[in-house]
Structure formats: C-alpha cells, structure tokens
Amino acid sequence: MDLDKLRETAAEVAARDDVKYLIGWEKGSYGYRVAPAFAEDADGTADMIFSPLCTANLATYLTLVEKLPLPRGQEPDNRKVALMVKGCDSRAVAQLLVEKGIHRDEVVVIGCPCPGMVDPALLSEKYPETEEIAELKWSDDGFIIVRNGEETAVPREELLAEKCRLCRYPNPVVSDIMLDEPVESWEPAEDEEVTEIEGKEVEGRWDYWQQEFSNCIRCYSCRNVCPLCYCQDCILDRINPSWVFRSVNFSENTAFNIARAFHLAGRCIECGECERVCPANIPLGKINRKLAREVRDKYGFEPGLDPESEPFQASYKPDDPEDFIL
Amino acid sequence: MTDKPKIGVYICHCGINIASTVDVETVEEYALKLPNVEVARTYSYMCSDPGQALIKEDIKENGLNRIVVASCSPRMHEMTFRKAIQETGLNPYFLEMANIREQCSWVHEETEEATAKAKKLIAASVAKVRLLEALESKEVDAEPAALVIGAGIAGIQAALDIADAGFKTYLVEKTPSVGGRMAQLDKTFPTLDCSACILTPKMVDCANHPNIELLSYSEVEEINGFIGNFDIKVRKKARYVDFDKCTGCGDCAKECRVADRFPSEFDQGMGKRSAIYLPFPQAVPAKYTIDPENCLYLKRGKCGKGPKCQEACGVGAIDFEQQDEFVEFRVGAIIVATGFDPFNPSRKPEYGYDDYPNVITGMEMERLVSASGPTGGKVVIDNGEEEIEPKEVAFIKCVGSRDESVGNEYCSRVCCMYTAKQAHLIREKLPDANIRIYYMDVRAFGKGYEEFYDRVRRENVRYIRGNPSEIFKRGNKLIVKAENTLTSTPVEDEVDLVVLGVGLEPRAEMRQIMDLLRLSQSGDRFFLEAHPKLRPVDTATEGVYLAGCCQGPKDIPDTVAQAKGAASSAMIPLAKGKVTIDAQVAEVNEATCRGCGFCVEICPYTAIEMVTVNRFGHEIEVARVNEALCKGCGSCSAACLSDSIQPKSFRDRQILPQIAALGVIK
C-alpha cells in the first residue's frame, strides 16, 4: 500500500466541511503497537498508516459516540464520520447499516484492500518486541519485519492471523473511496477448529467450554470491542430482571458468553476482535464462527455483505429448518 | 399499584374434566395459603352463571382486586371472565388464568402428580396477577363498507348479502367476468338444476345493485390498515375497450384478424376465442376485453392495414391507448373468496392426460356436456379418424385428492358427486354406453346426495372399487388397468373416453393475497380459519373473513352457506360502526430502543413502524406500535436485542416472577 496516497486521501477527507473527523491507524508508542487515530483536520492524518499490524476494527467507534443531551437551541453536529476499513471491518459497517445502527449518509468509508493481518500474539512470541518502534510491511509472499532498521522476511503462513486464513472477503464490501486496487482473494482455509469441536460428543463440548469459560474474568472487553455489540442499555447489565448475575463463576460466565454469542448469531462478521482482546485467551472466535456456520449452512445467510439486505433475525421463510428446536 | 393486592382464586371442576384427576379441594386449601390470597373457592362449572356470580359476589363483598381462575385455556374463557369482573367495576385485565385442564388434568393420569402440578400453576398465576397493570381498550370508528375479493359464487353471494343490508360493497374480480368456476358447470348435483340458470340472475344482480361497485378485470394491489379502517388500492387493468361505449354486440370478435385462434379459458381450452373476446355469452359485465398477450396490434404494434376490430366497432369503443387505472377506497371489513384451482393431472403421468386427447378432466367434461359448450352439448370424441360417440366411458375418482404422492392428503369433497352427476348426464345422452366408475370410497354425505348416488347406480353405472394404476393406449382404445379390490381380481378395461375426477387445490397465486392480508395456510395449503369449529369464517387477521373454496374444498351449498356466514360476520363491525381495540398490545421503551427495526421486519401484522423522535436535541429513530394492528403475539419481543419492546401483561417483570414461582429460576 502506498502510504503517501493514503495520507493524501485521508487529508482530503478530513479537511472536508461535512466530515467531523476521520478514524484511521497510526504507529503506537513502542514496539509493534498500532493505535487508532482520530483526525479532525488534514494535519491529524500525517502519520496514518496501513500495515499488517492494523488489526483493530475501527467500525466499533461508530456506535461508541454518546449522544449527550444538548442545551436548548443548540443544533446537533450531524457531520459525517470517515473511517478506514479492511474487508472484515467493512462487513461490520454493512451489518450496522442493515441494523440501522448507523445511516449511510453519516459515514464516509475509505476502503483498504487487505492482504492479511499478522497475529500480534504470535508475532511477539516469535520475534520479541523491542522498546524501539518496529514496523511490518507486506512483501509478495509474506511479511517483512523492520526492527532497528533491520529487515527480516517472514513467510505468510508463519504469522498470518487465524481469522485471515479463514477470510473470504479481503476487499471492502462497502466503500466510498478505495485506497488501492482490490487484492486477489485467497482460498480460505477449512475451519478445522470448529469442525473439531463439532466432532466431539455433547459432554466433550461441555467440558471444553467449561474449561474455557471458567477462565473468563467478565471484563466485558469482548463486548466493548465488538462493533456489533452496541445496545446502549445491554440486557446483560440489567438488574431487574437480572438475566446474568455479576458473580464470576462458571454458571454466570457461561450465561454471559452464550447470551453474547446468540445475540451475534447471524450478525457476527468474524473480524476476530473479541478473541484478540480477551485477556483470558478464551477462543471466542470459535463459538461465533460455529454459529455463523450454522446460519450459513442452514439458512444460506451471511451477514454484513449487502447493506440493503433483510436482517437475519427478522427474516422468515416457511421452509426454514427447525430441526434444532427440541 | 396502589392498593394492597387482594387475590381471589377460583378453581373449576369442569364437571369431571378437571376434578377427576386433580384433587380440587386440596388445591383450594393450598391456594388459600399463597401470599395475598383472600378467597379460594372451587365450583363445578366456573364459567356458568352461578360460577361467575361467585366471583362477582366476592369482589363486592371482600373487595378483591385481582382474580385468578384455574380452569381451561384462556383461549376458551378469558373473555368470559374478563366481562364478568368488568361488570363489578374492576379492570378486566386484572385477571390471570391458570390452565389446569389442557395443560394439566387432560395430560396426566396420576392424581397426586396432577394435583401437585395444578398447585404450581396456580402459585405461578398468583405470582403474576399481583403485577398486572390496568389496561384500557379503545374504540375506533369503522368504515361502513366492505371489500369482497373474487366474484365466484362465494364472492357474489357475500357481496349481495352485505349490499342488501345497506352497506357499500366493492366486489373485485380478476377476470373480465364475474361467475367464477360455477359459471363453467353444466348441471349441479344432486338436484340437476342448470348451473347457469341459477347463477346468472345473481351475476346480473350484483352488477346492477346500487350498493355494489363491481370492479371486474381488476386486482387488489395494496391493503393497509386494520379492522374498521382498511385502505385499499385496486388496479383496474386496461381492457383496451371503452367500458361505457361497448354494447357487447360482438362484431369486433367476429372481425378480429386472429378470430377463434386461442384456447378459451372458459371452455377449459376445448373451444376457441378471438384476441378480443367475451369470456362466455352470459358474461357480466357484457363488455369485450382485448387479450394483450395475443392481440397483434398490442403485441407488435401492427395489425394488417389497421386493427379490424376498430373498424368493425360501430360505437368506437376500441381504445389501444388505454392504461391501467387505480382506484382507492376505505372499507371496514374484507371477505376473501378467491376460490380454487382444479388439480392438474399432468402431475399423475400414469393417467396419460398429457399424452392421450381422450383422457380429460372433470372440468373439461362439464364443458363437453354443456349445451353452451364447444360441442353444443354433444358428447363426442375424436378417435383419430372421425368424431364418434364414445361407447365405453371410464371415470376415475380421487385424482389429486387423498394422495400423498402429490402432496394432497385431503378429500376434495365434490368429486364423488360430480362424477356421479356426469355419469348420469352421459347416461341421458348415450343410453347404450358402458359407464364405469373406479373409486376408493364413495362419500355421498350431503342432503340428497346418497339418494342421488343410489339413483345413478340404478342407471346401470358400474362402480368398481380400485384406483387404476395406469392408462395406456392399445390400437385406438384406451386401456384402464386396475385391481378390483372387492374381488381381488386385476382388470384391464378397453374404453373410449376417460374422465379424471380431479380434485380441488389452493390457487397457485394465493401467496399474493396471503402477503397482502397476512393470512396463514393450514396443512392442506388452503387459507387457515381462526378456529376450525367455532370461527370457521374468521381469520387471525381481524376484519378479514373467508368464503368458499379458498378455505378448503366445498360444494355449492356449503360455499353459499359460508359466504352468507362470512357476510354476516363482516357486517358486525360495519353495523356497529365501531371496533374495539384490545389493550393487550406491545409497548416500546423508547429510552432503550436502539432503532434497529428488527421488530418492524418480524411483525406478522405490520403493526410496528419506525418514527423519528427528538431525544435531548438529537433526532433518533425508534420503533412505535400501532395498537389497532398489534395482536400482542410477542414476536417483536423475541427479536429485540435490547429488550425494549414487550407485550403488556406479558412484560419480563410480570412473567419472570410467574416462572420463578414454578421453581425453574431463582
């Protein structure tokens, strides 16, 4: 990706009168860190980047904006928000449009065709972080790590994030501006992790998730980072009725995680952010991908592809399968 | 609620329906100990007058303010008890029913266990009834007009009845003429009166009635609103003939360049018509219509040197520039009378309907024996060389009925009788013919039917019990292969003509109407009535009623009876001038609604819409419920991710304590 072109386009968009601010990525304070950047004008875009470390799905910021009460007579600021999206992020935008979480005229979508992200955990493990700023680039067949001016070439398979191995949509599905030519899609890997769990007996699956959910510390990072978990008043926070108690134990943890997974069935666009941010390393992607697979296989539906489509939860066909209803 | 709850629990014996399995006395003792319960009583029939009086008395004497009736399903008697407690001045929605019959005594055998379950169900209802809120039902004005969709005998009869009662009636018919399937029939069983003779006067009546607006060659495009206030939009398709100028003389059809080229729908394709046509001589309205699919001028923009029909028409009625028109109006009630399709026997290839011209359907037979039919009522067939009178005629019954292989498990209810009638008509016309009827069972259940069946049997018509397995050709004869199941002998009969007693199927295009009116189908794919016994003409959509074969196969007497029933039901809101809107509807918490619109999409009654509201200076979208349309089904509540829409009386805070009392959750 041509960074000059990226910054030039970003500067133009951020300078527009009808744009409130632009959300992109920039280098973090140390090591491999990449941070979200908010530019209210052209100057703010000078350090923006797009690299294999830009894992964060910025679509989540679209719905985090609080609409604070306005003093009488004050007009709301209805300018657009511009944001950069990868293929998976754009699906979140599409799904938000379907659910009217945002409206099309409220956003400017800048598409970044994505050759695949690295798995940050894997990267730090294999190529230890330095205090110095390090960066990553794409090469023709993999990644190039630049540390202290020294370049190391790494094959793609070695560091490619799991969600990117499974990715079917590396090019943005919704965009106003595209920063580059579309990348060539790759053959998505078989989701063996999900198949493996499916292969287990009910008890085996229960044991597996019991083990995993027992580690949950109920920090709600998964919920907060998820671009599609944005109810202002989350039912998991309700006290009366209290659907999930706050105690951290297997029963309540399971209720929380399963409720979240079900609220995302037919909505999750598999950006993998929940799993990336989980401090307890719970493989949340698996449970979401399992539900996505069910929805795909049983109903032929994939969320976040067409902003005009009917929401999955609200669509009904007389011949919908119902064999899973006891 | 302001007052301390004072609950009365009324346990019904329902004769022995409940009392034989549930120990009602023990349940009564138990109920008295439940929190806030002041009175608990048992009675043999709580729904009877003395039973209701018990409740009313207690409300007055003991100041009860919440009532639990433990009896049957609320579908049965919720309204009964609501009315009863309303008479005392208490809000009718302060009632909770514990279903200890359908959900307890009828499904259990052990008294001990059934009694324990009845106790739990009552405890749950007591837990909920305290939390119920007072609801007020509303009244809205009803438009004193009705829409009838479909002008076969059902639609015609319904429209005439409503119009005679003094209400404006819009009768919409898709085809150019009213009359429907009945107009195609020759004579009608069992009395053998001529179908046209009894139907045409009604057809003319409905065209001339001052209260009926007949919209023929028209289709309903849009229906919005609810009982009392349906807004209707109808498309009047272009006939390309000026309705007011056309005198119905028929000169145009004679002169048409493609005269008598196209299969006549009315004659089941056995006769021919021109591109400009009157479906049949007695058609109402007697106005010609140009078929745009076949008219040379409309199809190609050119018809010789100029359209001949235009030349022939003495009054200048032909208008190729005519466009579809739309009419809009409001009605208070709708009757659906869209009829049926005859089963297409191509789906039973073993009977060779597609291969052999002398295998015909019962509907085709009707046209063949009809004096106004393509042969003028002569029963003749083409045996490949010449037109002859058939000597051997075979009827096969249950073609496309009672047959799982084609997906129709139901009996079509008319084939036994129309087959017998046609056998009789053929016997009249061909006294020497050999007539055989292959049957599974003979169902002659109506008034005069069994007698007619007997008469036909005495007319030397042979009934052979056994469904043929195959029809094939040998020489210029057809062979019917079957097993006579009464004698267990295989038969192979040589015949000249086979008449397939085809059954009735739901209309292929009924989905359109289903989508317009949010109707459901029953297992047989016909429209579903609200209750199979007690509300046979109502639908789940209030203000929409069913008449005739769209609800299930019917003969003419039943169709007319149902049409009259539907008309009388439809007239209730029209005559009252008001409709009551039930108060148990969904409500949106606009403070937490995130405006995703899932509820809008999922609502089966289109009762929810998105509205823009101002929340502290910000324009935001939230869902809003149209209380007149909402049925309180709760689908929206299930779809809502933020729990922002809930049906009144079934809110989380009301049903969770109820569930908790069952001991399921903490």
Interface residues (C-beta under 8 A of the other chain):
Chain A: K67 L68 P69 L70 P71 R72 Q74 E75 P76 E99 K100 G101 Y230 C231 Q232 D233 C234 I235 R238 N240 P241 H263 E310 P311 Q313 A314 S315 Y316
Chain B: A591 T592 R594 G595 C596 G597 F598 C599 V600 E601 I602 M610 R615 F616 G617 H618 E619 I620 E621 A639 L641 S642 D643 S644 D652 R653 L656
